Amino acid sequence: MQFDGAVIREQGVTFAIVIVKPHVLNTTLEANRTISGFAPAFPGLPVVLMAQDSRGRPTYYGRRDITNFLSRVSPSRIRWKRYTVN
């Protein structure tokens, strides 16, 4: 499986962001299942999901302190990487 994401260390917190399709964030159940699915790729790190609308505006789902921080950061400033996980 390949996906785009990033690992960020900010203000003493290290966390992962994974880009997902917008429909993943439609329900809490699906979003939480998706976070659980990506957790093994980032052992010990909180995982936040990010989806963009048709205008490129991001929506984040995950730990509130992290999503609040990310809401003030342009996605273009994040160093995205393509991950491959078996």
MMTF fields as JSON, N, C-alpha, C and O atoms, coordinates in Angstrom:
{
  "mmtfVersion": "1.0.0",
  "mmtfProducer": "UNKNOWN",
  "numBonds": 343,
  "numAtoms": 344,
  "numGroups": 86,
  "numChains": 1,
  "numModels": 1,
  "chainsPerModel": [1],
  "groupsPerChain": [86],
  "chainIdList": ["A"],
  "bondAtomList": [4, 2, 8, 6, 12, 10, 16, 14, 20, 18, 24, 22, 28, 26, 32, 30, 36, 34, 40, 38, 44, 42, 48, 46, 52, 50, 56, 54, 60, 58, 64, 62, 68, 66, 72, 70, 76, 74, 80, 78, 84, 82, 88, 86, 92, 90, 96, 94, 100, 98, 104, 102, 108, 106, 112, 110, 116, 114, 120, 118, 124, 122, 128, 126, 132, 130, 136, 134, 140, 138, 144, 142, 148, 146, 152, 150, 156, 154, 160, 158, 164, 162, 168, 166, 172, 170, 176, 174, 180, 178, 184, 182, 188, 186, 192, 190, 196, 194, 200, 198, 204, 202, 208, 206, 212, 210, 216, 214, 220, 218, 224, 222, 228, 226, 232, 230, 236, 234, 240, 238, 244, 242, 248, 246, 252, 250, 256, 254, 260, 258, 264, 262, 268, 266, 272, 270, 276, 274, 280, 278, 284, 282, 288, 286, 292, 290, 296, 294, 300, 298, 304, 302, 308, 306, 312, 310, 316, 314, 320, 318, 324, 322, 328, 326, 332, 330, 336, 334, 340, 338],
  "bondOrderList": [1, 1, 1, 1, 1, 1, 1, 1, 1, 1, 1, 1, 1, 1, 1, 1, 1, 1, 1, 1, 1, 1, 1, 1, 1, 1, 1, 1, 1, 1, 1, 1, 1, 1, 1, 1, 1, 1, 1, 1, 1, 1, 1, 1, 1, 1, 1, 1, 1, 1, 1, 1, 1, 1, 1, 1, 1, 1, 1, 1, 1, 1, 1, 1, 1, 1, 1, 1, 1, 1, 1, 1, 1, 1, 1, 1, 1, 1, 1, 1, 1, 1, 1, 1, 1],
  "groupList": [{"groupName": "MET", "atomNameList": ["N", "CA", "C", "O"], "elementList": ["N", "C", "C", "O"], "formalChargeList": [0, 0, 0, 0], "bondAtomList": [1, 0, 2, 1, 3, 2], "bondOrderList": [1, 1, 2], "singleLetterCode": "M", "chemCompType": "L-PEPTIDE LINKING"}, {"groupName": "GLN", "atomNameList": ["N", "CA", "C", "O"], "elementList": ["N", "C", "C", "O"], "formalChargeList": [0, 0, 0, 0], "bondAtomList": [1, 0, 2, 1, 3, 2], "bondOrderList": [1, 1, 2], "singleLetterCode": "Q", "chemCompType": "L-PEPTIDE LINKING"}, {"groupName": "PHE", "atomNameList": ["N", "CA", "C", "O"], "elementList": ["N", "C", "C", "O"], "formalChargeList": [0, 0, 0, 0], "bondAtomList": [1, 0, 2, 1, 3, 2], "bondOrderList": [1, 1, 2], "singleLetterCode": "F", "chemCompType": "L-PEPTIDE LINKING"}, {"groupName": "ASP", "atomNameList": ["N", "CA", "C", "O"], "elementList": ["N", "C", "C", "O"], "formalChargeList": [0, 0, 0, 0], "bondAtomList": [1, 0, 2, 1, 3, 2], "bondOrderList": [1, 1, 2], "singleLetterCode": "D", "chemCompType": "L-PEPTIDE LINKING"}, {"groupName": "GLY", "atomNameList": ["N", "CA", "C", "O"], "elementList": ["N", "C", "C", "O"], "formalChargeList": [0, 0, 0, 0], "bondAtomList": [1, 0, 2, 1, 3, 2], "bondOrderList": [1, 1, 2], "singleLetterCode": "G", "chemCompType": "PEPTIDE LINKING"}, {"groupName": "ALA", "atomNameList": ["N", "CA", "C", "O"], "elementList": ["N", "C", "C", "O"], "formalChargeList": [0, 0, 0, 0], "bondAtomList": [1, 0, 2, 1, 3, 2], "bondOrderList": [1, 1, 2], "singleLetterCode": "A", "chemCompType": "L-PEPTIDE LINKING"}, {"groupName": "VAL", "atomNameList": ["N", "CA", "C", "O"], "elementList": ["N", "C", "C", "O"], "formalChargeList": [0, 0, 0, 0], "bondAtomList": [1, 0, 2, 1, 3, 2], "bondOrderList": [1, 1, 2], "singleLetterCode": "V", "chemCompType": "L-PEPTIDE LINKING"}, {"groupName": "ILE", "atomNameList": ["N", "CA", "C", "O"], "elementList": ["N", "C", "C", "O"], "formalChargeList": [0, 0, 0, 0], "bondAtomList": [1, 0, 2, 1, 3, 2], "bondOrderList": [1, 1, 2], "singleLetterCode": "I", "chemCompType": "L-PEPTIDE LINKING"}, {"groupName": "ARG", "atomNameList": ["N", "CA", "C", "O"], "elementList": ["N", "C", "C", "O"], "formalChargeList": [0, 0, 0, 0], "bondAtomList": [1, 0, 2, 1, 3, 2], "bondOrderList": [1, 1, 2], "singleLetterCode": "R", "chemCompType": "L-PEPTIDE LINKING"}, {"groupName": "GLU", "atomNameList": ["N", "CA", "C", "O"], "elementList": ["N", "C", "C", "O"], "formalChargeList": [0, 0, 0, 0], "bondAtomList": [1, 0, 2, 1, 3, 2], "bondOrderList": [1, 1, 2], "singleLetterCode": "E", "chemCompType": "L-PEPTIDE LINKING"}, {"groupName": "THR", "atomNameList": ["N", "CA", "C", "O"], "elementList": ["N", "C", "C", "O"], "formalChargeList": [0, 0, 0, 0], "bondAtomList": [1, 0, 2, 1, 3, 2], "bondOrderList": [1, 1, 2], "singleLetterCode": "T", "chemCompType": "L-PEPTIDE LINKING"}, {"groupName": "LYS", "atomNameList": ["N", "CA", "C", "O"], "elementList": ["N", "C", "C", "O"], "formalChargeList": [0, 0, 0, 0], "bondAtomList": [1, 0, 2, 1, 3, 2], "bondOrderList": [1, 1, 2], "singleLetterCode": "K", "chemCompType": "L-PEPTIDE LINKING"}, {"groupName": "PRO", "atomNameList": ["N", "CA", "C", "O"], "elementList": ["N", "C", "C", "O"], "formalChargeList": [0, 0, 0, 0], "bondAtomList": [1, 0, 2, 1, 3, 2], "bondOrderList": [1, 1, 2], "singleLetterCode": "P", "chemCompType": "L-PEPTIDE LINKING"}, {"groupName": "HIS", "atomNameList": ["N", "CA", "C", "O"], "elementList": ["N", "C", "C", "O"], "formalChargeList": [0, 0, 0, 0], "bondAtomList": [1, 0, 2, 1, 3, 2], "bondOrderList": [1, 1, 2], "singleLetterCode": "H", "chemCompType": "L-PEPTIDE LINKING"}, {"groupName": "LEU", "atomNameList": ["N", "CA", "C", "O"], "elementList": ["N", "C", "C", "O"], "formalChargeList": [0, 0, 0, 0], "bondAtomList": [1, 0, 2, 1, 3, 2], "bondOrderList": [1, 1, 2], "singleLetterCode": "L", "chemCompType": "L-PEPTIDE LINKING"}, {"groupName": "ASN", "atomNameList": ["N", "CA", "C", "O"], "elementList": ["N", "C", "C", "O"], "formalChargeList": [0, 0, 0, 0], "bondAtomList": [1, 0, 2, 1, 3, 2], "bondOrderList": [1, 1, 2], "singleLetterCode": "N", "chemCompType": "L-PEPTIDE LINKING"}, {"groupName": "SER", "atomNameList": ["N", "CA", "C", "O"], "elementList": ["N", "C", "C", "O"], "formalChargeList": [0, 0, 0, 0], "bondAtomList": [1, 0, 2, 1, 3, 2], "bondOrderList": [1, 1, 2], "singleLetterCode": "S", "chemCompType": "L-PEPTIDE LINKING"}, {"groupName": "TYR", "atomNameList": ["N", "CA", "C", "O"], "elementList": ["N", "C", "C", "O"], "formalChargeList": [0, 0, 0, 0], "bondAtomList": [1, 0, 2, 1, 3, 2], "bondOrderList": [1, 1, 2], "singleLetterCode": "Y", "chemCompType": "L-PEPTIDE LINKING"}, {"groupName": "TRP", "atomNameList": ["N", "CA", "C", "O"], "elementList": ["N", "C", "C", "O"], "formalChargeList": [0, 0, 0, 0], "bondAtomList": [1, 0, 2, 1, 3, 2], "bondOrderList": [1, 1, 2], "singleLetterCode": "W", "chemCompType": "L-PEPTIDE LINKING"}],
  "groupTypeList": [0, 1, 2, 3, 4, 5, 6, 7, 8, 9, 1, 4, 6, 10, 2, 5, 7, 6, 7, 6, 11, 12, 13, 6, 14, 15, 10, 10, 14, 9, 5, 15, 8, 10, 7, 16, 4, 2, 5, 12, 5, 2, 12, 4, 14, 12, 6, 6, 14, 0, 5, 1, 3, 16, 8, 4, 8, 12, 10, 17, 17, 4, 8, 8, 3, 7, 10, 15, 2, 14, 16, 8, 6, 16, 12, 16, 8, 7, 8, 18, 11, 8, 17, 10, 6, 15],
  "groupIdList": [1, 2, 3, 4, 5, 6, 7, 8, 9, 10, 11, 12, 13, 14, 15, 16, 17, 18, 19, 20, 21, 22, 23, 24, 25, 26, 27, 28, 29, 30, 31, 32, 33, 34, 35, 36, 37, 38, 39, 40, 41, 42, 43, 44, 45, 46, 47, 48, 49, 50, 51, 52, 53, 54, 55, 56, 57, 58, 59, 60, 61, 62, 63, 64, 65, 66, 67, 68, 69, 70, 71, 72, 73, 74, 75, 76, 77, 78, 79, 80, 81, 82, 83, 84, 85, 86],
  "secStructList": [7, 3, 3, 3, 3, 3, 3, 3, 3, 3, 6, 6, 3, 3, 3, 3, 3, 3, 3, 7, 7, 4, 4, 4, 4, 4, 1, 2, 2, 2, 2, 2, 2, 2, 2, 2, 2, 2, 4, 4, 4, 1, 6, 6, 1, 7, 3, 3, 3, 3, 3, 3, 7, 6, 6, 7, 7, 3, 3, 3, 3, 1, 7, 2, 2, 2, 2, 2, 2, 2, 6, 6, 1, 7, 4, 4, 4, 1, 7, 7, 3, 3, 3, 3, 7, 7],
  "xCoordList": [0.84, 0.0, 0.891, 1.886, 0.532, 1.247, 0.301, -0.892, 0.854, 0.072, 1.008, 2.218, 0.424, 1.192, 0.949, -0.176, 2.026, 1.919, 3.157, 4.011, 3.229, 4.373, 4.498, 3.514, 5.719, 5.976, 6.514, 7.464, 5.891, 6.233, 6.563, 5.909, 7.581, 7.902, 7.725, 8.398, 6.828, 6.547, 6.188, 5.367, 6.806, 6.533, 6.636, 5.827, 7.639, 7.891, 6.978, 7.048, 6.127, 5.211, 5.565, 5.695, 5.719, 5.95, 4.678, 4.129, 4.216, 2.972, 3.05, 3.922, 2.12, 2.044, 0.757, -0.274, 0.84, -0.333, -0.432, 0.574, -1.639, -1.876, -2.962, -4.002, -2.707, -3.697, -4.695, -4.32, -5.981, -7.056, -8.081, -8.068, -8.954, -10.059, -11.073, -11.229, -11.757, -12.691, -13.768, -14.157, -14.253, -15.327, -14.9, -15.75, -13.602, -13.111, -13.471, -13.665, -13.56, -13.844, -15.339, -15.73, -16.176, -17.623, -18.199, -19.162, -17.621, -18.126, -16.968, -15.85, -17.262, -16.26, -15.767, -14.573, -16.684, -16.318, -15.306, -14.281, -15.585, -14.666, -13.327, -12.276, -13.352, -12.109, -11.268, -10.055, -11.903, -11.16, -10.606, -9.496, -11.358, -10.856, -9.654, -8.697, -9.716, -8.615, -7.363, -6.262, -7.525, -6.384, -5.787, -4.567, -6.625, -6.135, -5.397, -4.414, -5.857, -5.214, -3.831, -2.946, -3.644, -2.343, -1.397, -0.193, -1.91, -1.088, 0.148, 1.213, 0.065, 1.271, 2.397, 3.561, 2.073, 3.103, 3.873, 4.971, 3.283, 3.893, 3.833, 3.118, 4.574, 4.476, 4.735, 5.729, 3.808, 3.956, 3.612, 3.663, 3.262, 2.933, 1.429, 0.75, 0.905, -0.497, -0.616, 0.265, -1.709, -1.943, -3.122, -4.168, -2.933, -3.969, -4.254, -3.34, -5.525, -5.92, -6.147, -6.613, -5.816, -6.041, -6.686, -6.19, -7.807, -8.472, -8.609, -8.713, -8.61, -8.775, -10.033, -10.384, -10.712, -11.888, -11.454, -10.258, -12.403, -12.09, -11.276, -10.662, -11.269, -10.471, -9.124, -8.347, -8.851, -7.573, -7.544, -6.484, -8.695, -8.748, -8.712, -9.501, -7.793, -7.665, -8.668, -9.091, -9.032, -9.781, -8.986, -8.552, -8.793, -8.001, -8.896, -9.888, -8.52, -9.225, -8.189, -7.265, -8.353, -7.442, -7.377, -8.32, -6.259, -6.09, -6.31, -5.738, -7.128, -7.552, -6.383, -6.366, -5.419, -4.3, -3.515, -3.045, -3.384, -2.647, -3.458, -2.921, -4.746, -5.571, -5.684, -5.719, -5.741, -5.769, -4.482, -4.516, -3.358, -2.081, -2.052, -1.685, -2.44, -2.38, -3.314, -3.041, -4.405, -5.348, -4.715, -5.24, -3.592, -2.897, -1.666, -0.905, -1.48, -0.313, -0.793, -1.707, -0.184, -0.524, 0.004, 1.151, -0.818, -0.341, 0.892, 1.657, 1.091, 2.262, 3.553, 4.638, 3.462, 4.651, 5.033, 6.077, 4.198, 4.465, 5.307, 5.045, 6.314, 7.193, 6.569, 6.845, 5.73, 5.03, 5.99, 6.98, 5.663, 6.495, 5.561, 4.479, 5.989, 5.235, 5.736, 6.931, 4.848, 5.18, 4.697, 3.653, 5.466, 5.076, 5.111, 6.138, 3.978, 3.859, 3.275, 2.317, 3.85, 3.329, 2.182, 1.631],
  "yCoordList": [-1.17, 0.0, 1.241, 1.297, 2.221, 3.491, 4.599, 4.573, 5.571, 6.722, 7.9, 7.736, 9.083, 10.3, 10.729, 10.695, 11.133, 11.561, 12.327, 12.668, 12.588, 13.319, 13.003, 12.702, 13.078, 13.012, 14.38, 14.887, 14.964, 16.322, 16.329, 15.669, 17.085, 17.338, 18.834, 19.646, 19.184, 20.59, 20.756, 20.016, 21.727, 22.053, 20.82, 20.631, 19.99, 18.815, 17.634, 16.632, 17.727, 16.642, 16.131, 16.916, 14.828, 14.216, 13.469, 12.71, 13.692, 13.076, 12.816, 13.337, 12.001, 11.673, 12.242, 12.304, 12.653, 13.086, 12.18, 11.888, 11.737, 10.916, 11.595, 11.994, 11.719, 12.293, 11.206, 10.108, 11.545, 10.606, 11.305, 12.528, 10.525, 11.065, 11.709, 11.251, 12.756, 13.461, 12.582, 12.821, 11.575, 10.737, 9.995, 9.602, 9.802, 9.098, 9.881, 9.293, 11.193, 12.027, 12.242, 12.984, 11.599, 11.795, 11.233, 11.779, 10.143, 9.568, 9.332, 9.012, 9.496, 9.266, 7.829, 7.571, 6.896, 5.478, 5.208, 4.569, 5.688, 5.442, 6.142, 5.567, 7.366, 8.096, 7.372, 7.232, 6.918, 6.209, 4.876, 4.492, 4.177, 2.926, 3.193, 2.419, 4.282, 4.632, 4.977, 4.559, 5.727, 6.027, 4.733, 4.567, 3.823, 2.531, 1.758, 1.076, 1.855, 1.159, 1.702, 0.951, 3.0, 3.608, 3.575, 3.773, 3.332, 3.367, 2.465, 2.889, 1.238, 0.401, 1.005, 0.655, 1.89, 2.53, 3.589, 3.988, 4.04, 5.085, 4.671, 5.289, 3.637, 3.101, 4.169, 4.894, 4.232, 5.131, 6.586, 7.412, 6.915, 8.299, 8.474, 7.591, 9.608, 9.902, 10.148, 10.752, 9.675, 9.834, 10.781, 10.639, 11.741, 12.693, 12.488, 12.259, 12.571, 12.449, 13.838, 14.745, 13.995, 15.254, 14.978, 14.177, 15.66, 15.59, 17.011, 17.957, 17.16, 18.473, 18.504, 17.523, 19.654, 19.81, 20.185, 20.221, 20.46, 20.742, 22.021, 22.222, 22.87, 24.105, 23.951, 24.903, 22.77, 22.534, 22.889, 22.84, 23.247, 23.588, 22.303, 21.387, 22.244, 21.019, 20.931, 21.939, 19.696, 19.374, 18.296, 17.329, 18.461, 17.514, 16.77, 17.305, 15.525, 14.72, 13.993, 13.373, 14.076, 13.398, 14.153, 14.84, 14.011, 14.66, 16.163, 16.825, 16.682, 18.085, 19.073, 20.035, 18.858, 19.802, 19.841, 20.895, 18.682, 18.613, 19.226, 19.978, 18.908, 19.47, 20.986, 21.69, 21.495, 22.951, 23.581, 24.619, 22.958, 23.464, 23.441, 24.431, 22.305, 22.161, 23.12, 23.512, 23.498, 24.418, 25.785, 26.569, 26.069, 27.344, 27.206, 28.159, 26.023, 25.761, 25.46, 24.658, 26.097, 25.814, 24.425, 24.106, 23.593, 22.269, 22.328, 21.365, 23.444, 23.568, 23.687, 23.513, 23.976, 24.082, 22.741, 22.626, 21.741, 20.409, 19.623, 19.65, 18.926, 18.116, 16.742, 15.81, 16.627, 15.379, 14.355, 14.692, 13.108, 12.001, 10.859, 10.687, 10.092, 8.91, 7.733, 7.437, 7.062, 5.904, 4.645, 4.642, 3.587, 2.269, 1.31, 1.158, 0.664, -0.264, -1.566, -1.558, -2.668, -3.982, -4.435, -5.513],
  "zCoordList": [0.0, 0.0, 0.0, 0.722, -0.803, -0.831, -0.388, -0.688, 0.328, 0.752, 0.972, 1.127, 0.982, 1.233, 2.669, 3.169, 3.315, 4.697, 5.112, 4.293, 6.404, 6.947, 8.432, 9.107, 8.917, 10.349, 10.738, 10.14, 11.748, 12.156, 13.646, 14.454, 13.975, 15.376, 15.592, 14.958, 16.48, 16.747, 18.207, 18.748, 18.833, 20.232, 21.13, 22.038, 20.862, 21.681, 21.415, 22.127, 20.411, 20.07, 18.678, 17.739, 18.547, 17.243, 16.861, 17.659, 15.631, 15.18, 13.681, 12.986, 13.202, 11.78, 11.198, 11.867, 9.944, 9.184, 7.97, 7.323, 7.662, 6.482, 5.648, 6.171, 4.35, 3.44, 3.053, 2.643, 3.196, 2.859, 1.97, 1.832, 1.377, 0.587, 1.541, 2.672, 1.098, 1.983, 2.616, 3.759, 1.902, 2.447, 3.718, 4.517, 3.907, 5.101, 6.361, 7.425, 6.244, 7.406, 7.627, 8.528, 6.815, 6.938, 8.226, 8.764, 8.726, 9.971, 10.936, 10.532, 12.195, 13.236, 13.189, 13.341, 12.98, 12.945, 11.838, 12.076, 10.635, 9.522, 9.749, 9.465, 10.256, 10.512, 11.572, 11.413, 12.637, 13.685, 13.179, 13.545, 12.352, 11.762, 10.863, 10.839, 10.137, 9.246, 10.051, 9.694, 11.123, 11.997, 12.533, 12.531, 12.986, 13.495, 12.418, 12.707, 11.183, 10.083, 9.758, 9.348, 9.941, 9.663, 10.858, 10.692, 12.043, 13.253, 13.177, 13.625, 12.63, 12.559, 11.712, 11.902, 10.797, 9.971, 10.761, 10.374, 11.877, 12.702, 14.174, 14.962, 14.545, 15.908, 16.977, 16.94, 17.918, 19.054, 18.78, 19.692, 17.542, 17.217, 17.066, 16.541, 17.522, 17.204, 15.698, 15.087, 15.113, 13.675, 13.478, 14.113, 12.593, 12.213, 10.731, 9.939, 10.367, 8.966, 8.378, 9.067, 7.107, 6.42, 5.072, 4.279, 4.826, 3.526, 3.007, 3.788, 1.684, 1.083, 0.237, -0.419, 0.261, -0.578, -1.993, -2.285, -2.859, -4.261, -4.442, -5.49, -3.444, -3.503, -2.811, -2.736, -2.314, -1.657, -0.184, 0.44, 0.39, 1.815, 2.641, 2.412, 3.6, 4.386, 5.528, 6.093, 5.848, 7.061, 7.759, 7.133, 9.063, 9.839, 10.822, 11.317, 11.09, 12.076, 12.919, 12.392, 14.224, 15.138, 16.45, 16.842, 17.109, 18.409, 18.3, 17.434, 19.169, 19.081, 19.13, 18.362, 20.009, 20.089, 18.776, 18.349, 18.153, 16.883, 15.748, 14.935, 15.687, 14.612, 14.742, 13.732, 15.969, 16.161, 15.645, 14.984, 15.944, 15.448, 13.917, 13.284, 13.329, 11.878, 11.156, 10.022, 11.792, 11.148, 10.881, 10.091, 11.536, 11.349, 10.441, 10.274, 9.861, 9.013, 7.592, 7.398, 6.616, 5.222, 4.862, 5.174, 4.21, 3.796, 2.899, 2.834, 2.21, 1.344, 2.152, 1.596, 3.433, 4.282, 4.901, 5.544, 4.71, 5.267, 4.268, 3.066, 4.773, 3.915, 3.721, 4.477, 2.708, 2.42, 1.835, 1.186, 2.085, 1.608, 1.174, 1.735, 0.182, -0.23, 0.582, 0.572, 1.28, 2.105, 1.399, 0.746, 1.54, 1.051, 2.226, 2.887, 2.481, 3.594, 3.066, 2.293, 3.481, 3.052, 3.916, 3.695]
}
